[in-house]
Amino acid sequence: MDGPASTLLRRAARFLAAYGIFVALAGLFVFLTITKNDTFFTQRNLMNVLRQNSFTTVLAVGVTLTILTAGIDLSVGSVVALSGVLCADVLAHGHGIAAGLAVGLAVGAAVGLVNGALVTRVRIPPFLVTLATMLIVRGAAQKYTGARTIPIPEPVASAFSVLSDGLFPVAIMAAVLALAGFGLARTPFGRHVYAVGGNAEAARLCGIRVPRVLLVVYVLCGLLAGLAGVMVASRLASGYPNAGLFYELDAVAAAVVGGTSLFGGRGSVWGTLAGALFIGILNNGLNLYEVQQYDQQMVKGAVLLLATSLDRWRTKETA
């Protein structure tokens, strides 16, 4: 029979599996505050961390939606490039910021619609669909620009920079998190997303329109990638066809490190936020310690492997 000590250990392990990312985030923050107080714990540095990770977090929220349905979207980094390029082109031709924003969002939603249609109608696995569209969309961005940057002229560039300057990108990130968090926790659609990820066949038998849920999820993911693309174009004051390179990996890592299960049906955008902040602060701390770039990549890879192992352990415990 299990004794009180063994029961306590199991409960502690389950607590860490469920809330470990928040514990790790707090621990990393405290460690860097103590050891690098003069460079880390400053208003300028902390604001830079928030601003730099606002784009990744917006992307990661969309990717979280797809992973919750037991899918994935690898095309989001390429969508960042194409939406930013077309947004910048609209602005370079003298149209207003609203028009550029609308084009960037529409491009993202259109790619998401294609992804969702291929997943639900043609029944191609999400990994293969979005891997293909990742290549197609990146190629389209490079072909459209001739692999050149599209600069946004003044004074439009200065006005457009508000989307990536100061607290504005943080406010956009907060709004996306609030809407997504409310939608998942408080609406029938959110419950359907979790149900589809938990067991798509059981969800169908319960009357949930699984293809419709998946289609909406991929459109929303594309829309958020389009928004991130516009924000990146604002930051660069140009449309750069190689923007967003490997952003899809950062977004997936933030979701998985934040506790979203790769098997679907479990996770939250708040965990994703914690995962994105953990990775962002980890990057910042490694830079402050002047760790070489290739060593940083190995550290981040090890963190992702650890998070995936915990996800696997949680799945076995709840099976």
C-alpha positions as CSV (number, residue, x, y, z in Angstrom):
1,M,0.0,0.0,0.0
2,D,1.1,3.5,-0.7
3,G,2.0,5.5,2.4
4,P,1.4,9.2,3.1
5,A,4.9,10.1,1.9
6,S,4.4,8.4,-1.5
7,T,0.9,10.1,-1.9
8,L,2.5,13.5,-1.1
9,L,5.2,12.9,-3.6
10,R,2.7,12.0,-6.3
11,R,0.7,15.1,-5.5
12,A,3.8,17.3,-5.6
13,A,4.8,15.8,-9.0
14,R,1.3,16.4,-10.4
15,F,1.4,20.0,-9.1
16,L,4.8,20.6,-10.8
17,A,3.6,19.0,-14.0
18,A,0.5,21.3,-14.1
19,Y,2.1,24.5,-12.8
20,G,5.8,23.8,-13.2
21,I,6.2,26.5,-15.9
22,F,5.0,29.2,-13.5
23,V,7.4,28.0,-10.8
24,A,10.2,27.9,-13.3
25,L,9.4,31.4,-14.6
26,A,9.3,32.8,-11.1
27,G,12.6,31.0,-10.2
28,L,14.3,32.3,-13.3
29,F,13.1,35.8,-12.7
30,V,14.4,35.8,-9.1
31,F,17.7,34.2,-10.1
32,L,18.4,36.9,-12.7
33,T,17.2,39.6,-10.4
34,I,19.7,38.6,-7.8
35,T,22.7,37.8,-10.0
36,K,22.2,40.5,-12.7
37,N,20.3,43.1,-10.8
38,D,22.1,46.0,-12.4
39,T,21.3,44.9,-16.0
40,F,18.3,42.6,-15.8
41,F,16.0,44.2,-13.3
42,T,15.7,47.5,-15.0
43,Q,12.7,49.1,-16.5
44,R,14.4,49.4,-19.9
45,N,15.4,45.8,-20.0
46,L,12.1,44.4,-18.8
47,M,10.2,46.5,-21.3
48,N,12.5,45.3,-24.1
49,V,11.8,41.7,-23.0
50,L,8.0,42.3,-23.1
51,R,8.1,44.1,-26.5
52,Q,10.4,41.6,-28.1
53,N,8.2,38.7,-27.0
54,S,4.9,40.3,-27.8
55,F,5.2,39.1,-31.5
56,T,6.0,35.6,-30.4
57,T,3.2,35.5,-27.9
58,V,0.6,36.6,-30.4
59,L,1.8,33.8,-32.7
60,A,2.0,31.3,-29.9
61,V,-1.7,31.9,-29.0
62,G,-2.7,31.0,-32.5
63,V,-0.5,27.9,-32.5
64,T,-1.9,26.9,-29.1
65,L,-5.4,26.8,-30.6
66,T,-4.3,24.4,-33.3
67,I,-2.3,22.2,-30.8
68,L,-5.4,22.1,-28.5
69,T,-7.2,20.3,-31.4
70,A,-4.3,17.8,-31.7
71,G,-3.0,19.7,-34.8
72,I,-0.3,22.2,-35.5
73,D,0.5,25.1,-37.8
74,L,4.1,25.4,-39.1
75,S,3.3,28.1,-41.6
76,V,2.9,31.0,-39.1
77,G,6.5,32.2,-39.5
78,S,6.1,32.4,-43.3
79,V,2.8,34.2,-42.9
80,V,4.6,36.8,-40.8
81,A,6.8,37.5,-43.8
82,L,4.1,37.6,-46.5
83,S,1.6,39.6,-44.5
84,G,4.4,42.1,-43.5
85,V,5.6,42.3,-47.1
86,L,2.1,43.0,-48.5
87,C,1.2,45.4,-45.7
88,A,4.5,47.4,-46.4
89,D,3.7,47.4,-50.2
90,V,0.3,48.9,-49.6
91,L,1.8,51.6,-47.4
92,A,4.6,52.2,-49.9
93,H,2.0,52.9,-52.6
94,G,0.4,55.7,-50.5
95,H,-2.5,53.9,-49.0
96,G,-3.4,54.4,-45.3
97,I,-2.3,52.4,-42.3
98,A,-5.8,51.0,-41.9
99,A,-5.6,49.6,-45.5
100,G,-2.2,48.0,-44.8
101,L,-3.4,46.5,-41.5
102,A,-6.5,45.1,-43.3
103,V,-4.3,43.5,-46.0
104,G,-1.9,42.0,-43.5
105,L,-4.8,40.4,-41.5
106,A,-6.6,39.3,-44.6
107,V,-3.5,37.5,-45.9
108,G,-3.1,35.6,-42.7
109,A,-6.7,34.6,-42.5
110,A,-6.6,33.5,-46.1
111,V,-3.6,31.2,-45.5
112,G,-5.4,29.9,-42.4
113,L,-8.5,29.2,-44.4
114,V,-6.5,27.2,-47.0
115,N,-4.8,25.2,-44.2
116,G,-8.1,24.5,-42.5
117,A,-9.8,23.5,-45.8
118,L,-7.0,21.1,-46.6
119,V,-7.1,19.6,-43.1
120,T,-10.9,19.2,-43.0
121,R,-11.9,18.6,-46.6
122,V,-8.9,16.9,-48.2
123,R,-8.0,15.2,-44.8
124,I,-4.3,15.8,-45.1
125,P,-2.6,15.7,-41.6
126,P,-2.0,19.2,-40.3
127,F,1.8,18.7,-40.0
128,L,2.1,18.0,-43.8
129,V,-0.4,20.7,-44.8
130,T,1.3,23.5,-42.9
131,L,4.8,22.3,-43.7
132,A,3.8,22.6,-47.4
133,T,2.2,26.0,-47.0
134,M,5.2,27.2,-44.9
135,L,7.3,26.6,-48.0
136,I,4.8,28.0,-50.5
137,V,4.0,31.2,-48.5
138,R,7.7,31.9,-47.8
139,G,8.4,31.4,-51.5
140,A,5.5,33.7,-52.4
141,A,6.9,36.5,-50.2
142,Q,10.4,36.2,-51.8
143,K,9.0,36.1,-55.3
144,Y,6.7,39.0,-54.8
145,T,9.6,41.2,-53.6
146,G,12.3,39.7,-55.7
147,A,14.0,38.7,-52.4
148,R,14.3,42.5,-51.7
149,T,13.1,44.6,-48.8
150,I,10.2,46.9,-49.3
151,P,10.9,50.1,-47.3
152,I,8.0,52.1,-45.8
153,P,8.5,55.8,-46.7
154,E,8.3,58.7,-44.2
155,P,6.1,60.1,-42.7
156,V,4.1,56.9,-42.9
157,A,6.8,54.8,-41.3
158,S,6.9,57.0,-38.2
159,A,3.1,56.8,-37.7
160,F,3.1,53.1,-38.4
161,S,5.9,52.4,-35.9
162,V,3.4,53.0,-33.0
163,L,2.3,49.3,-33.5
164,S,5.7,48.1,-32.2
165,D,6.8,51.0,-30.0
166,G,6.4,51.6,-26.3
167,L,3.5,49.8,-24.6
168,F,1.4,49.4,-27.7
169,P,2.7,45.9,-28.7
170,V,2.3,44.8,-25.1
171,A,-1.3,46.1,-25.2
172,I,-2.0,44.2,-28.4
173,M,-0.6,41.0,-26.8
174,A,-2.7,41.5,-23.7
175,A,-5.9,42.0,-25.8
176,V,-5.2,38.9,-27.8
177,L,-4.6,36.9,-24.6
178,A,-7.7,38.2,-22.9
179,L,-9.9,37.5,-25.9
180,A,-8.4,34.0,-26.5
181,G,-8.6,33.2,-22.8
182,F,-12.2,34.2,-22.5
183,G,-13.1,32.4,-25.7
184,L,-11.6,29.1,-24.5
185,A,-12.8,29.3,-21.0
186,R,-16.2,30.9,-21.3
187,T,-17.7,30.1,-24.7
188,P,-19.2,27.0,-26.3
189,F,-16.6,27.3,-29.1
190,G,-13.8,27.0,-26.5
191,R,-15.4,23.9,-25.0
192,H,-15.6,22.4,-28.5
193,V,-12.0,23.1,-29.1
194,Y,-11.0,21.1,-26.0
195,A,-13.5,18.4,-26.9
196,V,-12.2,18.0,-30.4
197,G,-8.6,17.8,-29.2
198,G,-9.5,15.3,-26.5
199,N,-11.4,12.9,-28.8
200,A,-12.6,14.1,-32.2
201,E,-14.8,11.1,-32.8
202,A,-16.5,11.4,-29.4
203,A,-17.0,15.1,-30.1
204,R,-18.6,14.3,-33.4
205,L,-21.0,11.8,-31.8
206,C,-21.9,14.5,-29.2
207,G,-23.1,16.7,-32.1
208,I,-20.0,19.0,-32.4
209,R,-19.3,20.0,-36.0
210,V,-15.6,19.0,-35.9
211,P,-14.7,20.3,-39.4
212,R,-16.2,23.7,-38.6
213,V,-14.3,23.9,-35.3
214,L,-11.0,23.0,-37.0
215,L,-11.6,25.4,-39.9
216,V,-12.2,28.3,-37.5
217,V,-9.2,27.4,-35.4
218,Y,-6.9,27.5,-38.4
219,V,-8.4,30.8,-39.7
220,L,-7.8,32.3,-36.3
221,C,-4.3,31.0,-36.2
222,G,-3.6,32.6,-39.6
223,L,-5.2,35.8,-38.6
224,L,-3.0,36.1,-35.5
225,A,0.1,35.3,-37.7
226,G,-1.0,38.1,-40.0
227,L,-1.3,40.5,-37.0
228,A,2.2,39.5,-35.9
229,G,3.4,40.1,-39.4
230,V,2.1,43.6,-39.4
231,M,3.7,44.3,-36.0
232,V,7.0,43.0,-37.3
233,A,6.8,45.2,-40.4
234,S,6.1,48.1,-38.1
235,R,9.1,47.4,-36.1
236,L,11.4,47.0,-39.1
237,A,9.7,50.0,-41.0
238,S,9.7,47.7,-44.0
239,G,8.4,44.5,-45.5
240,Y,11.2,41.9,-45.2
241,P,10.7,38.6,-47.0
242,N,12.9,36.7,-44.6
243,A,11.1,38.0,-41.5
244,G,9.6,35.5,-39.2
245,L,12.2,32.9,-39.9
246,F,11.9,30.1,-37.4
247,Y,9.2,32.0,-35.5
248,E,7.0,28.9,-35.9
249,L,9.5,27.0,-33.7
250,D,9.5,29.7,-31.1
251,A,5.7,29.7,-31.1
252,V,5.4,25.9,-30.7
253,A,8.1,25.9,-28.0
254,A,6.2,28.6,-26.0
255,A,3.0,26.6,-26.2
256,V,4.6,23.2,-25.3
257,V,6.8,24.7,-22.5
258,G,3.7,26.4,-21.2
259,G,1.9,23.1,-20.8
260,T,-0.2,22.7,-23.9
261,S,-0.3,19.0,-24.7
262,L,0.9,17.9,-28.2
263,F,-1.7,15.2,-28.0
264,G,-4.5,17.8,-27.8
265,G,-7.3,18.7,-25.3
266,R,-5.2,20.2,-22.6
267,G,-3.5,23.6,-22.2
268,S,-4.3,27.3,-21.9
269,V,-3.2,30.6,-23.3
270,W,-2.0,31.7,-19.9
271,G,0.4,28.8,-19.8
272,T,1.5,29.8,-23.3
273,L,2.2,33.3,-22.0
274,A,4.3,31.9,-19.2
275,G,6.1,29.7,-21.7
276,A,6.8,32.6,-24.0
277,L,8.0,34.8,-21.1
278,F,10.2,32.0,-19.8
279,I,11.9,31.5,-23.2
280,G,12.2,35.3,-23.6
281,I,13.7,35.8,-20.2
282,L,16.0,32.8,-20.7
283,N,17.2,34.3,-23.9
284,N,17.7,37.7,-22.2
285,G,19.6,36.1,-19.3
286,L,21.8,34.1,-21.6
287,N,22.7,37.3,-23.5
288,L,23.5,39.1,-20.3
289,Y,25.8,36.2,-19.4
290,E,27.3,36.5,-22.9
291,V,26.6,32.9,-23.7
292,Q,27.5,32.0,-27.3
293,Q,24.5,31.7,-29.8
294,Y,25.1,28.0,-30.5
295,D,25.1,27.3,-26.8
296,Q,21.9,29.2,-26.4
297,Q,20.3,27.0,-29.1
298,M,21.3,23.9,-27.2
299,V,19.9,25.2,-24.0
300,K,16.6,26.0,-25.6
301,G,16.5,22.6,-27.2
302,A,17.1,20.9,-23.9
303,V,14.2,23.0,-22.3
304,L,11.9,21.9,-25.1
305,L,12.8,18.3,-24.7
306,L,12.2,18.5,-20.9
307,A,8.8,20.1,-21.5
308,T,7.9,17.4,-24.0
309,S,8.9,14.7,-21.6
310,L,6.7,16.2,-18.9
311,D,3.8,16.3,-21.4
312,R,4.3,12.6,-22.1
313,W,4.4,11.9,-18.4
314,R,1.2,13.8,-17.7
315,T,-0.5,11.9,-20.5
316,K,0.5,8.5,-19.0
317,E,-0.6,9.7,-15.5
318,T,-4.1,10.7,-16.8
319,A,-4.6,7.7,-19.2
